[in-house]
Amino acid sequence: MAFTWSGSKRIFLWCIGLSFVVLTLVKPALAEAPPVRIAVVPGGGSGQEQEVVDRINGQLQNNQDVALSTVNPDWYVVCNIKENLDQASGQIRYNGTVTTKTTEGHVISTVSLQKYNQDFSLTPGAQLNKKLVDNAVQDVISGLSDRAVGPIQQAIEIEMETRERMIKATVLGQHGKYDEAIALLRPISPETPHFKAVVALTRKLENQRDAKPAPPSTHRKPAAH
Protein backbone atom coordinates (compact mmCIF):
# COMPACT_ATOMS: atom_id res chain seq x y z
CA MET A 1 0.00 0.00 0.00
CA ALA A 2 1.37 3.37 -0.96
CA PHE A 3 1.97 5.83 1.87
CA THR A 4 1.03 9.45 1.42
CA TRP A 5 2.28 12.19 3.74
CA SER A 6 -1.03 13.67 4.85
CA GLY A 7 -2.81 13.41 8.17
CA SER A 8 -1.13 10.01 8.66
CA LYS A 9 2.25 11.74 8.73
CA ARG A 10 1.07 13.96 11.56
CA ILE A 11 -0.08 10.97 13.65
CA PHE A 12 3.06 8.99 12.81
CA LEU A 13 5.40 11.81 13.83
CA TRP A 14 3.24 12.49 16.88
CA CYS A 15 3.71 8.90 18.04
CA ILE A 16 7.47 9.04 17.50
CA GLY A 17 7.83 12.37 19.28
CA LEU A 18 5.63 11.34 22.18
CA SER A 19 7.56 8.12 22.62
CA PHE A 20 10.82 10.02 22.95
CA VAL A 21 9.25 12.23 25.59
CA VAL A 22 7.96 9.18 27.43
CA LEU A 23 11.37 7.55 27.39
CA THR A 24 12.96 10.70 28.72
CA LEU A 25 10.51 11.56 31.50
CA VAL A 26 8.76 8.38 32.63
CA LYS A 27 8.95 4.61 32.44
CA PRO A 28 7.83 3.16 29.07
CA ALA A 29 5.12 1.11 30.83
CA LEU A 30 3.40 4.35 31.80
CA ALA A 31 3.04 5.63 28.23
CA GLU A 32 -0.55 6.68 27.60
CA ALA A 33 -2.21 8.13 24.54
CA PRO A 34 -3.84 11.55 24.91
CA PRO A 35 -7.65 11.81 24.67
CA VAL A 36 -9.37 12.23 21.32
CA ARG A 37 -10.16 15.90 20.71
CA ILE A 38 -13.68 16.13 19.30
CA ALA A 39 -15.62 19.15 18.04
CA VAL A 40 -19.38 18.54 17.92
CA VAL A 41 -20.88 21.20 15.64
CA PRO A 42 -24.20 22.04 13.93
CA GLY A 43 -23.92 21.58 10.18
CA GLY A 44 -26.30 24.39 9.27
CA GLY A 45 -26.29 26.44 12.43
CA SER A 46 -29.95 25.87 13.30
CA GLY A 47 -31.32 25.68 16.83
CA GLN A 48 -32.56 22.17 16.16
CA GLU A 49 -29.07 21.03 15.19
CA GLN A 50 -27.64 22.77 18.24
CA GLU A 51 -29.96 20.71 20.43
CA VAL A 52 -28.46 17.54 18.94
CA VAL A 53 -24.98 18.97 19.56
CA ASP A 54 -25.82 19.68 23.21
CA ARG A 55 -27.24 16.20 23.74
CA ILE A 56 -24.19 14.48 22.23
CA ASN A 57 -21.80 16.69 24.22
CA GLY A 58 -23.72 15.85 27.38
CA GLN A 59 -23.23 12.12 26.81
CA LEU A 60 -19.53 12.41 25.89
CA GLN A 61 -18.35 14.93 28.46
CA ASN A 62 -17.69 12.33 31.17
CA ASN A 63 -15.68 10.06 28.88
CA GLN A 64 -12.07 10.29 30.05
CA ASP A 65 -10.83 9.43 26.55
CA VAL A 66 -12.53 12.51 25.06
CA ALA A 67 -11.62 16.19 25.11
CA LEU A 68 -14.52 18.25 23.74
CA SER A 69 -12.96 21.21 21.97
CA THR A 70 -13.32 23.19 18.77
CA VAL A 71 -9.62 24.12 18.97
CA ASN A 72 -7.40 21.80 16.93
CA PRO A 73 -9.81 18.84 17.04
CA ASP A 74 -8.91 15.38 15.81
CA TRP A 75 -12.50 14.71 14.74
CA TYR A 76 -15.58 16.69 13.81
CA VAL A 77 -19.07 15.43 14.66
CA VAL A 78 -21.36 17.31 12.26
CA CYS A 79 -25.08 17.40 13.06
CA ASN A 80 -27.54 18.19 10.27
CA ILE A 81 -31.34 18.41 10.29
CA LYS A 82 -33.28 19.21 7.13
CA GLU A 83 -36.85 20.41 7.39
CA ASN A 84 -39.45 19.82 4.68
CA LEU A 85 -42.91 21.20 5.49
CA ASP A 86 -45.49 21.06 2.72
CA GLN A 87 -48.47 23.20 3.66
CA ALA A 88 -50.41 22.20 0.57
CA SER A 89 -50.32 18.44 1.24
CA GLY A 90 -49.94 18.58 5.02
CA GLN A 91 -46.72 16.53 4.93
CA ILE A 92 -44.19 17.13 7.71
CA ARG A 93 -40.76 15.65 7.14
CA TYR A 94 -37.49 15.94 9.04
CA ASN A 95 -34.25 14.25 7.99
CA GLY A 96 -31.36 14.16 10.45
CA THR A 97 -27.76 13.03 9.98
CA VAL A 98 -24.74 12.91 12.28
CA THR A 99 -21.40 12.38 10.56
CA THR A 100 -18.16 11.77 12.46
CA LYS A 101 -15.03 12.46 10.43
CA THR A 102 -11.38 13.35 10.83
CA THR A 103 -10.03 16.79 9.97
CA GLU A 104 -8.64 15.20 6.79
CA GLY A 105 -12.16 14.13 5.74
CA HIS A 106 -11.99 10.41 6.59
CA VAL A 107 -15.57 9.43 7.50
CA ILE A 108 -15.60 7.37 10.70
CA SER A 109 -19.35 6.88 11.14
CA THR A 110 -22.67 8.17 9.85
CA VAL A 111 -26.12 7.75 11.39
CA SER A 112 -29.40 9.02 9.98
CA LEU A 113 -32.99 9.34 11.12
CA GLN A 114 -36.17 10.36 9.31
CA LYS A 115 -39.48 11.42 10.83
CA TYR A 116 -42.74 11.83 8.93
CA ASN A 117 -46.03 13.25 10.19
CA GLN A 118 -49.21 14.05 8.28
CA ASP A 119 -51.63 16.83 9.10
CA PHE A 120 -54.96 15.40 7.89
CA SER A 121 -57.01 18.25 9.33
CA LEU A 122 -55.36 20.89 7.16
CA THR A 123 -57.71 23.36 5.50
CA PRO A 124 -56.71 25.55 2.56
CA GLY A 125 -54.60 28.49 3.72
CA ALA A 126 -54.23 27.24 7.29
CA GLN A 127 -50.90 26.66 9.04
CA LEU A 128 -49.66 23.16 9.73
CA ASN A 129 -50.56 21.76 13.11
CA LYS A 130 -47.86 23.09 15.42
CA LYS A 131 -47.98 20.10 17.75
CA LEU A 132 -47.40 17.68 14.89
CA VAL A 133 -44.45 19.78 13.68
CA ASP A 134 -42.94 20.06 17.16
CA ASN A 135 -43.37 16.35 17.84
CA ALA A 136 -41.65 15.44 14.58
CA VAL A 137 -38.60 17.61 15.17
CA GLN A 138 -38.26 16.56 18.81
CA ASP A 139 -38.40 12.90 17.78
CA VAL A 140 -35.56 13.52 15.32
CA ILE A 141 -33.47 15.47 17.84
CA SER A 142 -33.72 12.86 20.58
CA GLY A 143 -33.53 9.81 18.32
CA LEU A 144 -30.62 11.13 16.28
CA SER A 145 -28.49 12.01 19.29
CA ASP A 146 -29.18 8.64 20.92
CA ARG A 147 -28.26 6.76 17.75
CA ALA A 148 -25.09 8.76 17.17
CA VAL A 149 -23.44 8.33 20.57
CA GLY A 150 -22.94 4.55 20.38
CA PRO A 151 -20.91 4.53 17.13
CA ILE A 152 -18.91 7.55 18.32
CA GLN A 153 -17.97 5.85 21.58
CA GLN A 154 -17.06 2.65 19.74
CA ALA A 155 -14.85 4.65 17.36
CA ILE A 156 -13.17 6.34 20.34
CA GLU A 157 -12.28 2.95 21.83
CA ILE A 158 -10.74 1.82 18.53
CA GLU A 159 -8.88 5.13 18.18
CA MET A 160 -7.41 4.94 21.69
CA GLU A 161 -6.32 1.33 21.21
CA THR A 162 -4.67 2.27 17.90
CA ARG A 163 -2.80 5.19 19.45
CA GLU A 164 -1.63 3.11 22.40
CA ARG A 165 -0.43 0.30 20.16
CA MET A 166 1.52 2.74 17.97
CA ILE A 167 3.18 4.35 20.99
CA LYS A 168 4.06 1.01 22.60
CA ALA A 169 5.35 -0.37 19.29
CA THR A 170 7.59 2.67 18.87
CA VAL A 171 8.97 2.28 22.40
CA LEU A 172 9.59 -1.45 21.86
CA GLY A 173 11.36 -0.68 18.59
CA GLN A 174 13.65 1.77 20.36
CA HIS A 175 14.62 -1.10 22.66
CA GLY A 176 15.31 -3.42 19.72
CA LYS A 177 12.21 -5.57 20.37
CA TYR A 178 11.09 -5.42 16.75
CA ASP A 179 9.06 -8.65 16.57
CA GLU A 180 7.03 -7.68 19.65
CA ALA A 181 6.44 -4.22 18.21
CA ILE A 182 5.31 -5.56 14.83
CA ALA A 183 2.99 -8.07 16.52
CA LEU A 184 1.29 -5.19 18.36
CA LEU A 185 0.50 -3.46 15.07
CA ARG A 186 -0.80 -6.49 13.14
CA PRO A 187 -4.37 -6.47 14.58
CA ILE A 188 -4.97 -2.88 13.45
CA SER A 189 -7.44 -3.01 10.55
CA PRO A 190 -7.59 -0.86 7.40
CA GLU A 191 -10.73 0.83 8.76
CA THR A 192 -8.74 2.91 11.24
CA PRO A 193 -7.98 6.47 10.04
CA HIS A 194 -4.30 5.87 10.85
CA PHE A 195 -3.83 2.67 8.88
CA LYS A 196 -1.34 4.24 6.46
CA ALA A 197 0.71 5.47 9.42
CA VAL A 198 0.54 1.97 10.93
CA VAL A 199 1.79 0.47 7.67
CA ALA A 200 4.64 3.00 7.56
CA LEU A 201 5.61 2.29 11.18
CA THR A 202 5.48 -1.47 10.55
CA ARG A 203 7.78 -1.12 7.54
CA LYS A 204 10.16 1.03 9.55
CA LEU A 205 10.33 -1.59 12.29
CA GLU A 206 10.79 -4.41 9.77
CA ASN A 207 13.60 -2.53 8.06
CA GLN A 208 15.32 -1.91 11.40
CA ARG A 209 14.93 -5.56 12.37
CA ASP A 210 16.24 -6.86 9.06
CA ALA A 211 19.05 -4.35 8.69
CA LYS A 212 22.53 -5.89 8.60
CA PRO A 213 25.51 -4.04 10.04
CA ALA A 214 27.76 -2.57 7.39
CA PRO A 215 30.96 -4.60 6.89
CA PRO A 216 34.10 -2.95 8.22
CA SER A 217 35.99 -0.95 5.66
CA THR A 218 39.07 -2.64 4.22
CA HIS A 219 40.22 0.49 2.49
CA ARG A 220 43.33 1.92 4.08
CA LYS A 221 44.19 5.53 3.92
CA PRO A 222 47.40 6.22 2.09
CA ALA A 223 50.32 6.81 4.38
CA ALA A 224 51.05 10.45 5.02
CA HIS A 225 54.28 11.74 3.47
Disulfide bonds with the S-S distance in Angstrom:
none
